[in-house]
Amino acid sequence: MQDQDQNQEIEEEYLRVYTKTREKTPMAKPRSHVHRDGDYHCAVHVWIFAERTQEFLLQRRASCKESFPDLWDISSAGHIAAEEYSLRTARRELQEELGVTLPKDAFELIFVFLQECVLNDGKYINNEFNDVYLVTTLDPIPLEAFTLQETEVSAVKYISYEEYKRLLAKQDSDYVPYDVNGQYGQLFDIIEKRYKENTVSRTLTLQKQINRYAPVSLSSELAGLTDSDKEALVFIVKAANVMDEIFSIQEWYSNPPLRDWLKEHAETSELNKLKWSYYQINKSPWSSLDEDEAFLTTADSAIRLLSKATRTVRDWKGLEYRAAFPSKKPPGANFYPPDMEKEEFELWTESLFSDEQRKEATGFFSVIRQPDELPDRFIDDLFIVPYSKEYESLLAKAADLLHKAGDISNSPSLKRLLHSKADAFLSNDYYDSDIAWMELDSKLDVTIGPYETYEDKLFGYKPELNGRISVIALQFVQATFEAYIGIRDDEATAQLKLFGDNLQLLEQNLPMDNAYKSEDVNAAPIRVIQLIYNAGDVKGPQTLAFNLPNDERIVKDRGTSMVMLKNVSEAKFKHILLPIAAACVAMEQQEYVDFESFFTHTICHECCHGIGPHTITLPDGKSSTVRLELQEFYSALEEAKADIVGLWALRFLISQDLLSESLLKSMYVSFLAGCFRSVRFGLKEAHGKGQALQFNWLYEKGAFVWDSEDTVSVDFTKIEEAVESLSREILTIQAKGDKEAAGLLLQKYGVLTEPLNVALKRLEHIQVPVDVAPTFPIANKILQ
């Protein structure tokens, strides 16, 4: 008998102990001890909901259960073991208790519920964080399809969600109690909102969201291209289109079926047409202009069929479910397992010993995966998959198209770029292709590949590991695929050589202590193009320019190159900046808002990313970087620096007779109008927060004046000093790597003050577009 008790204790699962605020502790205890001592721990609730009948599946708890025996309860539930994670537990519990095996895209995490109760005369204390998942099936699963785990479940049944809510509200003794007026009421609120929506209201909301983007057609004359490059362009556009396919997967694993479903059903109703239109702008179910809030729900998503998810039932084709996505955009996108925690990743990276593993893990071009089969999968199941393997078939398709284009082109530098990029897609080594991109000297300008890292917010800044920096985790940030194809504007490109030639002069005269200045600034070559197609990670607000590559080896040795998208800038100026100026800038200064000033400052902004502190020396003598030291404040402060120092730099170049003095007033007033444009992107976005910081500083210094008409003007007698003082403040914080000062500066000034709020409400009222939504007639003709 004693041996039997000991075996039971050995077999009992261990649960991780948490604090009351769900912070993980190092302690793990047997489940019985956790409930004896009232420790906080974690579990999952899985609800199966039949969409057509609006019913929940309930299970009757087995009579041997310690808590609530013989009562009707959640479809499936269970504790999260000490070494396991949430989604993995949800899938396992559903399979064990009901015999239902579902892929990860069937599970939607809808909310977290803290249950605190005492049962069995104080012998069973349940302090439990429950991750509540919803599995949405099209029809009820036949009851005979379930395989019940006898020690856990004695029966199952379906019940309408409204009837179930009523029974819980009256505390029916046959049902496990949940407070429908408290936290658990969210379950029913979510269902009601999804399936009792006002179609007219939702249609109006989506239309309003779409109207924030001004439709523009972007094209360019192809007359400057040779016949061979025109022929190569066809293959290049098709290769760029493959970047859309890859980026769709990178955003979220159920994103491609959602895209295909929305497209297929776009013509079935006005509402479905709007869903598809707004999805095309955002390339996901999350709205870029609304801090990534979901504008769709899983009820809008694709229906998928599984013929072998349960026990076979005669004349039943199988289980149909909605491919789920979370209402909050996952910070790790689809680069990591969906429920992977930072701690799990950091522990795993500690186990990487070989140089090859570390090199693979710390690059931009790989993902972290785990075996997808049930049951248990633990920390050591993580493994690295290079992009060349993860997206193998798509990259092979793109590589073939680029090789064909390279064979046709008669431009030596373009030929080299296309062939080297095709090789990189297959080898996962992008060094040579990035060098080829920097040296591109062709009328047909092509940028294609994995570059930007904004989508990976899980490891976007320095994590701490056991009180020290985890170097691997720090560098493990993933790049998304994108493409920009354009025709080089030779005249504009030649005009902009001025900035590259004078970058070192600007560095030497920056308003900061000379000790922080660099004696060796690499000027970024600038190419100006007329964009004819973009694809991949080009969702939401459109970029005006980009600096590449991101490979630190190349940046250190060769610097970067910049590409300016002139026709995108012209579209934004016409459709956005001029209407903003008319609404928010004082009447007597509106004449100073012009495209030349707007575009010139955009150029200077990009150039100024290359000057100022980057690699710095800390007070203790150690070498570091601004990005490392400022962590989560880095992006917003760096964008503010490029903006405000760019304004300072224009004034300096004018004082050196390198730019015309006619720019002086127009650059300040155009900048003012641009402040309102950028803040509209939201203060969680780096550009928006950085712009709010600048506006509020200049407003406090009297350089911006808010008048009785609720418009703002520039005080030309104060603007130069205010610009210089903010430039000095930001540059000094960066040079010192002073994270505390950076946080305080953004906390004080990176907010929506009254002048900004008034302006934003006015712009919303008159419905000035926030950004542009481009179409590309040349590329569309090729792709059709």
ZAMARGU-4260 file (C-alpha; in steps of 0.2 Angstrom, whole numbers, plus 5000, padded with zeros to 4 digits):
<rodrens>
0) 5000/5000/5000 | 5014/5012/5004 | 5023/5008/4988 | 5007/5011/4979 | 5005/5028/4987
5) 5024/5032/4983 | 5021/5027/4964 | 5006/5039/4964 | 5016/5053/4971 | 5030/5050/4958
10) 5017/5050/4944 | 5008/5065/4950 | 5011/5080/4938 | 5021/5095/4944 | 5014/5112/4942
15) 5024/5129/4940 | 5020/5141/4955 | 5016/5159/4950 | 5013/5175/4960 | 4996/5183/4961
20) 5001/5194/4946 | 5006/5179/4936 | 5024/5181/4937 | 5033/5164/4935 | 5043/5158/4951
25) 5057/5145/4950 | 5046/5133/4961 | 5037/5118/4955 | 5026/5107/4966 | 5015/5091/4964
30) 4997/5096/4959 | 4990/5090/4976 | 5002/5101/4986 | 4998/5116/4975 | 4979/5114/4979
35) 4983/5110/4997 | 4993/5126/4999 | 4983/5138/4988 | 4997/5141/4976 | 4994/5151/4960
40) 4996/5141/4945 | 4990/5140/4927 | 4977/5130/4917 | 4968/5130/4901 | 4949/5130/4896
45) 4944/5124/4879 | 4927/5128/4873 | 4920/5120/4857 | 4907/5131/4849 | 4896/5126/4835
50) 4893/5141/4824 | 4877/5136/4815 | 4867/5130/4830 | 4875/5143/4842 | 4879/5129/4854
55) 4893/5125/4867 | 4899/5107/4870 | 4899/5103/4888 | 4906/5089/4897 | 4900/5080/4913
60) 4915/5079/4925 | 4918/5061/4932 | 4912/5057/4949 | 4929/5054/4955 | 4935/5072/4952
65) 4941/5081/4967 | 4932/5097/4962 | 4914/5098/4956 | 4911/5079/4953 | 4896/5075/4941
70) 4893/5093/4936 | 4892/5100/4918 | 4908/5110/4914 | 4919/5117/4900 | 4921/5106/4884
75) 4939/5102/4890 | 4951/5109/4903 | 4967/5104/4912 | 4982/5111/4921 | 4998/5117/4912
80) 5012/5106/4918 | 5028/5114/4925 | 5038/5111/4909 | 5023/5114/4897 | 5015/5129/4889
85) 4997/5135/4886 | 4993/5130/4868 | 5002/5114/4869 | 4991/5109/4884 | 4975/5115/4876
90) 4978/5103/4861 | 4984/5089/4872 | 4969/5090/4884 | 4956/5090/4870 | 4964/5075/4863
95) 4965/5065/4879 | 4948/5070/4887 | 4937/5069/4871 | 4948/5061/4857 | 4948/5076/4847
100) 4965/5080/4838 | 4966/5098/4831 | 4980/5108/4823 | 4985/5124/4832 | 4975/5135/4820
105) 4959/5129/4827 | 4963/5137/4844 | 4959/5155/4848 | 4965/5162/4865 | 4950/5174/4869
110) 4954/5180/4887 | 4962/5175/4903 | 4952/5171/4919 | 4958/5171/4937 | 4948/5158/4947
115) 4950/5160/4966 | 4939/5148/4976 | 4940/5136/4991 | 4931/5119/4991 | 4930/5103/5001
120) 4930/5112/5018 | 4946/5121/5014 | 4955/5105/5008 | 4955/5111/4990 | 4961/5129/4986
125) 4960/5134/4968 | 4970/5149/4963 | 4971/5147/4945 | 4975/5157/4930 | 4965/5150/4915
130) 4969/5153/4897 | 4952/5152/4889 | 4952/5145/4871 | 4938/5145/4858 | 4937/5131/4845
135) 4924/5136/4832 | 4916/5122/4822 | 4904/5125/4808 | 4892/5111/4815 | 4891/5101/4831
140) 4902/5086/4831 | 4892/5070/4832 | 4892/5064/4850 | 4897/5047/4844 | 4913/5054/4837
145) 4920/5058/4854 | 4931/5046/4864 | 4929/5050/4882 | 4942/5048/4895 | 4933/5039/4909
150) 4943/5045/4923 | 4939/5063/4918 | 4923/5064/4908 | 4907/5054/4910 | 4896/5062/4896
155) 4895/5076/4884 | 4881/5086/4877 | 4877/5102/4867 | 4868/5117/4874 | 4864/5134/4866
160) 4875/5147/4873 | 4860/5158/4878 | 4853/5144/4888 | 4869/5140/4896 | 4871/5158/4901
165) 4854/5158/4909 | 4858/5142/4919 | 4874/5150/4926 | 4866/5166/4930 | 4853/5157/4941
170) 4867/5146/4948 | 4859/5129/4943 | 4866/5116/4954 | 4870/5104/4939 | 4883/5116/4932
175) 4900/5121/4938 | 4898/5139/4944 | 4905/5154/4934 | 4900/5172/4937 | 4893/5178/4920
180) 4892/5195/4927 | 4911/5195/4931 | 4926/5190/4921 | 4919/5174/4913 | 4905/5185/4905
185) 4917/5189/4892 | 4914/5172/4884 | 4896/5176/4881 | 4900/5194/4876 | 4912/5188/4863
190) 4900/5176/4855 | 4886/5189/4855 | 4896/5203/4847 | 4902/5191/4833 | 4885/5183/4829
195) 4873/5197/4833 | 4883/5211/4824 | 4874/5225/4816 | 4879/5223/4798 | 4875/5241/4793
200) 4886/5248/4808 | 4900/5236/4804 | 4900/5241/4786 | 4901/5259/4790 | 4915/5256/4802
205) 4925/5247/4789 | 4922/5260/4776 | 4928/5274/4788 | 4944/5264/4791 | 4947/5262/4772
210) 4944/5280/4769 | 4959/5284/4779 | 4969/5279/4764 | 4969/5289/4749 | 4969/5278/4733
215) 4983/5282/4721 | 4989/5275/4705 | 5008/5274/4704 | 5017/5272/4688 | 5032/5278/4678
220) 5038/5280/4660 | 5047/5264/4655 | 5055/5274/4640 | 5072/5275/4648 | 5073/5256/4650
225) 5081/5245/4636 | 5071/5232/4628 | 5080/5218/4637 | 5077/5226/4654 | 5058/5228/4649
230) 5058/5210/4646 | 5067/5206/4662 | 5055/5217/4672 | 5041/5204/4669 | 5051/5191/4678
235) 5056/5203/4692 | 5038/5208/4695 | 5033/5190/4696 | 5047/5186/4708 | 5042/5201/4719
240) 5024/5194/4720 | 5031/5179/4728 | 5037/5190/4742 | 5018/5193/4746 | 5016/5174/4748
245) 5030/5173/4760 | 5026/5188/4770 | 5008/5182/4772 | 5015/5166/4781 | 5027/5176/4791
250) 5013/5187/4798 | 5003/5172/4806 | 5002/5154/4801 | 4983/5155/4797 | 4985/5171/4788
255) 4986/5163/4770 | 4969/5153/4771 | 4961/5169/4779 | 4967/5179/4764 | 4961/5166/4751
260) 4944/5165/4760 | 4941/5184/4760 | 4946/5185/4742 | 4935/5171/4737 | 4920/5178/4746
265) 4923/5197/4742 | 4909/5198/4729 | 4895/5190/4740 | 4891/5205/4750 | 4896/5224/4752
270) 4902/5219/4769 | 4913/5205/4763 | 4920/5217/4749 | 4925/5229/4762 | 4933/5216/4773
275) 4944/5211/4758 | 4948/5229/4753 | 4954/5233/4771 | 4963/5216/4772 | 4973/5220/4756
280) 4979/5236/4764 | 4985/5228/4780 | 4989/5211/4773 | 4983/5203/4790 | 4967/5204/4801
285) 4976/5218/4811 | 4974/5236/4807 | 4990/5246/4806 | 4983/5263/4810 | 4974/5256/4825
290) 4989/5250/4835 | 4986/5232/4827 | 4968/5230/4834 | 4959/5216/4824 | 4946/5222/4812
295) 4941/5204/4808 | 4936/5190/4820 | 4938/5171/4818 | 4920/5171/4813 | 4926/5179/4797
300) 4940/5167/4794 | 4942/5152/4782 | 4933/5135/4785 | 4944/5120/4785 | 4939/5102/4785
305) 4947/5088/4795 | 4941/5070/4790 | 4951/5061/4804 | 4951/5073/4819 | 4939/5061/4829
310) 4932/5044/4829 | 4925/5039/4812 | 4906/5041/4811 | 4896/5034/4796 | 4890/5047/4783
315) 4899/5061/4792 | 4912/5069/4781 | 4922/5076/4796 | 4925/5091/4807 | 4924/5108/4799
320) 4932/5122/4809 | 4937/5141/4807 | 4955/5144/4806 | 4958/5155/4821 | 4969/5170/4824
325) 4971/5180/4840 | 4962/5197/4843 | 4979/5204/4848 | 4993/5203/4835 | 5006/5191/4842
330) 5023/5200/4846 | 5033/5186/4838 | 5022/5185/4822 | 5025/5168/4815 | 5044/5167/4818
335) 5042/5157/4834 | 5030/5144/4841 | 5014/5153/4846 | 5015/5150/4864 | 5034/5150/4866
340) 5039/5161/4881 | 5055/5171/4882 | 5061/5161/4896 | 5059/5145/4886 | 5069/5153/4871
345) 5083/5160/4882 | 5085/5143/4891 | 5086/5135/4874 | 5099/5147/4867 | 5110/5144/4882
350) 5111/5126/4876 | 5118/5130/4859 | 5136/5127/4860 | 5143/5125/4842 | 5148/5141/4832
355) 5137/5135/4818 | 5122/5134/4829 | 5125/5151/4836 | 5128/5159/4819 | 5112/5152/4813
360) 5102/5157/4828 | 5108/5175/4828 | 5105/5179/4810 | 5090/5188/4803 | 5086/5173/4791
365) 5079/5159/4802 | 5064/5154/4812 | 5061/5144/4828 | 5050/5129/4826 | 5045/5113/4836
370) 5038/5096/4832 | 5020/5098/4828 | 5013/5082/4834 | 5005/5078/4851 | 5007/5074/4865
375) 5020/5082/4875 | 5034/5094/4868 | 5045/5102/4880 | 5059/5115/4879 | 5073/5105/4871
380) 5061/5102/4856 | 5065/5119/4849 | 5075/5119/4833 | 5081/5132/4820 | 5075/5132/4802
385) 5083/5143/4790 | 5072/5153/4778 | 5079/5143/4763 | 5071/5128/4771 | 5055/5136/4779
390) 5050/5144/4763 | 5059/5132/4751 | 5046/5130/4737 | 5042/5149/4736 | 5060/5154/4737
395) 5064/5141/4723 | 5051/5149/4713 | 5057/5167/4716 | 5075/5161/4712 | 5070/5154/4696
400) 5062/5170/4690 | 5076/5181/4696 | 5089/5170/4686 | 5078/5171/4671 | 5078/5190/4673
405) 5096/5190/4676 | 5100/5180/4660 | 5090/5193/4650 | 5096/5210/4657 | 5110/5219/4648
410) 5115/5229/4664 | 5130/5221/4672 | 5126/5227/4689 | 5107/5222/4688 | 5112/5205/4681
415) 5124/5203/4696 | 5111/5208/4708 | 5097/5196/4701 | 5108/5181/4700 | 5116/5184/4717
420) 5099/5187/4725 | 5092/5171/4717 | 5107/5161/4724 | 5105/5169/4742 | 5087/5163/4742
425) 5093/5145/4740 | 5109/5146/4751 | 5102/5158/4765 | 5118/5168/4763 | 5113/5186/4758
430) 5130/5194/4760 | 5135/5195/4742 | 5118/5200/4736 | 5118/5214/4748 | 5134/5220/4742
435) 5127/5219/4724 | 5112/5229/4729 | 5123/5243/4736 | 5133/5243/4720 | 5118/5243/4709
440) 5119/5256/4695 | 5104/5253/4683 | 5090/5262/4677 | 5079/5248/4683 | 5080/5248/4702
445) 5076/5232/4711 | 5076/5229/4730 | 5070/5211/4735 | 5073/5200/4749 | 5072/5199/4768
450) 5076/5215/4776 | 5065/5224/4789 | 5063/5218/4807 | 5049/5228/4813 | 5037/5213/4814
455) 5047/5203/4827 | 5043/5212/4843 | 5047/5198/4854 | 5065/5201/4853 | 5066/5219/4847
460) 5076/5225/4861 | 5088/5219/4874 | 5081/5205/4886 | 5089/5201/4902 | 5095/5183/4907
465) 5100/5180/4925 | 5105/5198/4928 | 5115/5199/4912 | 5113/5202/4893 | 5108/5187/4883
470) 5118/5190/4868 | 5109/5177/4857 | 5092/5183/4862 | 5097/5200/4858 | 5102/5197/4841
475) 5089/5185/4837 | 5077/5196/4827 | 5069/5190/4811 | 5068/5199/4794 | 5052/5200/4783
480) 5052/5198/4764 | 5048/5213/4754 | 5051/5220/4736 | 5052/5238/4729 | 5054/5240/4710
485) 5056/5257/4702 | 5063/5267/4688 | 5078/5278/4693 | 5075/5296/4693 | 5093/5302/4687
490) 5090/5320/4688 | 5084/5319/4706 | 5098/5307/4711 | 5111/5319/4704 | 5104/5333/4714
495) 5105/5324/4731 | 5123/5320/4730 | 5125/5336/4740 | 5119/5327/4756 | 5131/5312/4755
500) 5146/5324/4751 | 5143/5334/4767 | 5139/5321/4779 | 5155/5322/4788 | 5154/5341/4789
505) 5137/5339/4797 | 5144/5327/4810 | 5158/5339/4814 | 5146/5353/4818 | 5132/5343/4827
510) 5126/5352/4842 | 5134/5340/4855 | 5150/5338/4864 | 5165/5335/4852 | 5170/5320/4862
515) 5155/5311/4856 | 5158/5315/4837 | 5164/5302/4825 | 5179/5306/4813 | 5174/5293/4801
520) 5156/5294/4794 | 5151/5283/4780 | 5140/5293/4768 | 5125/5283/4762 | 5123/5284/4743
525) 5106/5290/4738 | 5095/5283/4724 | 5079/5291/4719 | 5066/5281/4710 | 5048/5281/4704
530) 5040/5266/4711 | 5031/5255/4700 | 5028/5240/4711 | 5030/5235/4729 | 5026/5218/4738
535) 5028/5209/4754 | 5030/5219/4770 | 5023/5235/4763 | 5007/5235/4773 | 4998/5250/4780
540) 5007/5266/4779 | 5018/5267/4764 | 5037/5271/4767 | 5044/5286/4758 | 5062/5280/4759
545) 5073/5266/4766 | 5091/5263/4771 | 5098/5246/4768 | 5106/5233/4771 | 5104/5228/4790
550) 5119/5216/4790 | 5131/5224/4802 | 5146/5217/4794 | 5142/5227/4778 | 5136/5242/4788
555) 5152/5243/4797 | 5163/5241/4782 | 5153/5249/4768 | 5139/5259/4776 | 5122/5259/4769
560) 5113/5264/4753 | 5097/5274/4753 | 5082/5273/4741 | 5069/5288/4740 | 5052/5284/4733
565) 5048/5301/4724 | 5031/5297/4717 | 5025/5290/4734 | 5031/5307/4742 | 5022/5317/4729
570) 5006/5307/4732 | 5007/5309/4751 | 5011/5328/4750 | 4996/5330/4738 | 4983/5320/4747
575) 4988/5322/4765 | 5000/5336/4769 | 4991/5349/4759 | 4974/5346/4767 | 4982/5344/4784
580) 4991/5361/4782 | 4974/5369/4776 | 4966/5363/4792 | 4979/5365/4805 | 4992/5378/4800
585) 4989/5396/4802 | 4981/5404/4786 | 4996/5416/4784 | 5009/5402/4784 | 5000/5390/4773
590) 5009/5396/4757 | 5025/5390/4764 | 5020/5372/4763 | 5028/5365/4747 | 5034/5348/4741
595) 5052/5353/4738 | 5054/5357/4757 | 5044/5341/4762 | 5054/5330/4751 | 5071/5338/4755
600) 5068/5335/4774 | 5063/5317/4770 | 5080/5315/4762 | 5089/5324/4776 | 5080/5313/4789
605) 5086/5297/4781 | 5104/5304/4780 | 5104/5309/4798 | 5101/5291/4803 | 5119/5289/4798
610) 5127/5303/4809 | 5127/5305/4828 | 5131/5292/4841 | 5129/5274/4836 | 5144/5264/4844
615) 5147/5273/4861 | 5159/5271/4876 | 5150/5269/4893 | 5156/5278/4909 | 5164/5262/4914
620) 5174/5262/4898 | 5165/5248/4890 | 5160/5249/4872 | 5142/5247/4867 | 5129/5254/4855
625) 5114/5266/4857 | 5102/5252/4852 | 5108/5241/4866 | 5108/5254/4880 | 5091/5262/4876
630) 5082/5246/4873 | 5063/5249/4870 | 5066/5268/4869 | 5078/5267/4855 | 5067/5267/4840
635) 5056/5282/4845 | 5071/5292/4850 | 5081/5287/4834 | 5066/5293/4823 | 5065/5309/4833
640) 5084/5312/4831 | 5083/5309/4812 | 5069/5321/4811 | 5075/5336/4822 | 5093/5334/4817
645) 5088/5334/4799 | 5079/5350/4802 | 5095/5357/4810 | 5105/5350/4796 | 5095/5359/4783
650) 5097/5376/4792 | 5116/5372/4793 | 5118/5369/4775 | 5108/5385/4771 | 5121/5394/4782
655) 5135/5387/4772 | 5127/5392/4755 | 5125/5374/4750 | 5106/5376/4750 | 5095/5390/4745
660) 5089/5402/4758 | 5072/5401/4750 | 5070/5384/4759 | 5071/5392/4776 | 5053/5397/4781
665) 5045/5383/4770 | 5055/5369/4778 | 5049/5374/4796 | 5031/5376/4791 | 5031/5360/4781
670) 5039/5351/4795 | 5025/5358/4807 | 5012/5351/4795 | 5021/5334/4795 | 5020/5333/4814
675) 5002/5331/4813 | 5003/5318/4799 | 5015/5307/4808 | 5006/5308/4825 | 4991/5301/4817
680) 5000/5284/4815 | 4998/5282/4834 | 5010/5284/4849 | 5014/5266/4850 | 5022/5267/4833
685) 5040/5274/4834 | 5038/5288/4821 | 5022/5294/4829 | 5029/5294/4847 | 5045/5303/4841
690) 5035/5316/4832 | 5024/5320/4847 | 5040/5322/4857 | 5046/5335/4844 | 5030/5345/4843
695) 5028/5346/4861 | 5046/5352/4864 | 5045/5365/4851 | 5028/5370/4857 | 5034/5372/4875
700) 5049/5383/4869 | 5037/5394/4860 | 5043/5389/4842 | 5026/5383/4838 | 5011/5394/4843
705) 4993/5388/4845 | 4981/5402/4841 | 4963/5406/4845 | 4958/5398/4828 | 4965/5381/4835
710) 4978/5382/4821 | 4997/5382/4824 | 5010/5393/4817 | 5029/5394/4817 | 5038/5408/4827
715) 5053/5410/4816 | 5062/5420/4829 | 5062/5405/4841 | 5062/5390/4830 | 5081/5388/4827
720) 5086/5389/4845 | 5072/5376/4849 | 5077/5364/4836 | 5095/5365/4841 | 5091/5363/4860
725) 5081/5347/4856 | 5094/5340/4844 | 5107/5343/4858 | 5096/5334/4871 | 5093/5319/4860
730) 5111/5317/4854 | 5118/5318/4871 | 5106/5305/4878 | 5111/5294/4864 | 5129/5297/4867
735) 5128/5293/4885 | 5117/5278/4882 | 5106/5285/4896 | 5090/5274/4896 | 5083/5283/4911
740) 5084/5300/4903 | 5077/5293/4886 | 5062/5286/4896 | 5059/5302/4905 | 5060/5313/4889
745) 5047/5302/4880 | 5036/5301/4895 | 5035/5320/4897 | 5034/5325/4878 | 5029/5309/4869
750) 5011/5312/4873 | 4995/5319/4865 | 4994/5336/4872 | 4979/5347/4869 | 4985/5356/4853
755) 4988/5339/4845 | 4972/5331/4851 | 4962/5346/4844 | 4971/5344/4828 | 4968/5326/4827
760) 4950/5328/4830 | 4948/5341/4817 | 4957/5330/4804 | 4946/5315/4808 | 4931/5326/4807
765) 4935/5332/4790 | 4942/5315/4785 | 4959/5320/4779 | 4967/5303/4773 | 4981/5296/4785
770) 4990/5288/4771 | 4990/5282/4753 | 4985/5265/4746 | 4994/5263/4730 | 4989/5252/4715
775) 5002/5248/4701 | 4995/5247/4683 | 5011/5242/4675 | 5014/5227/4688 | 4995/5223/4688
780) 4995/5221/4669 | 5011/5209/4670 | 5003/5199/4684 | 4986/5197/4676
</rodrens>
